[in-house]
């Protein structure tokens, strides 16, 4: 069964909220392809739900991600609504 964009965004937010910072680890945790992960991270960053932070590691450009207060609020809201609906 395919996931909606909302479900994918919530999976990515959940992964980052649980301490996963690196894009590849977020991809594995959310069970996404690389392209889907990049689209979700970009969308969440534009909406202010996550922060994209550069990581200095020699000459390579790396990034890590942190969830913002707005992202935490969205994640909490949907977790509460999921419990209320008791979706199977």
N, C-alpha and C positions, 0 to 999 in steps of 0.2 A: 504494500500500500504506500502510495506517495505521501510525503509530508507537505504541508502547506508552508508558505513563506514564514508565517507566524511561528509554526512549530520549529522550523529551522532556526529562526532568530532566537527563540527561547532556549533551544539546545545550545547554541553558541554562547548566549549570555550565562547559562547554567555552567558551562565548562569554564568560562572565565571566572565566574563567581567562586567556583571550587578551587581556584588557584592555578589553573592552566593558563600560562602566559604566551607561549610560543605558538605561532600560526599552525605549524605541523601538528603539534599536540592537540590544539583546539580542533583541527580537522579530524583526527582520530577519535577524540572524545565525543564529538558531535556526529560521527559517522557520516562524513560528507566527502565529496570529491574536492580537489584543490580549487577548481573554478567556483564551485558553490560556496566554499569557505571564504574565498576572496570577495565574492559578491556580498555575502552576509556581513563580513567584517567591515567592508566599505560602507554599506548601508547603515549599520549600527553606529559607526564612527560619525557619519554625516548627521545622524539624528541625536548625537551627543550621549549615547548610551554606553560607549566605551571610549577609552583613550588609547591612542596609538603612540607608543614611546619608542624612540630610537635607542638601540643598544650598541655601545661602542665595543667593537671586537676586531681590532686591527683594521684592515682595509675593507672588509665585508660590511655591507649595510644590513643590519638585522633589526627586527622590531619585536616588541612585546606589547601585550594588551592588558589593560586594567578596566574593570567595570566602574562606571560612575554611579553617583547616587540616583540619578534618573534611571539608569539601567537596573539597579537593585530594586527600585520601586516598581518598575514594570514587571520584573521577574516575580516579586512577591505578590503583586496583584493577580497575575495569571495563575500562580500556584494556588492562591486562595480560591479563585473562581473555579479552578479545576476540581478542588475538593468539594465545593458547593454543588457542582453539577454531577459529580460521581460518574464520570464518563467511563465506560468499559473499555 
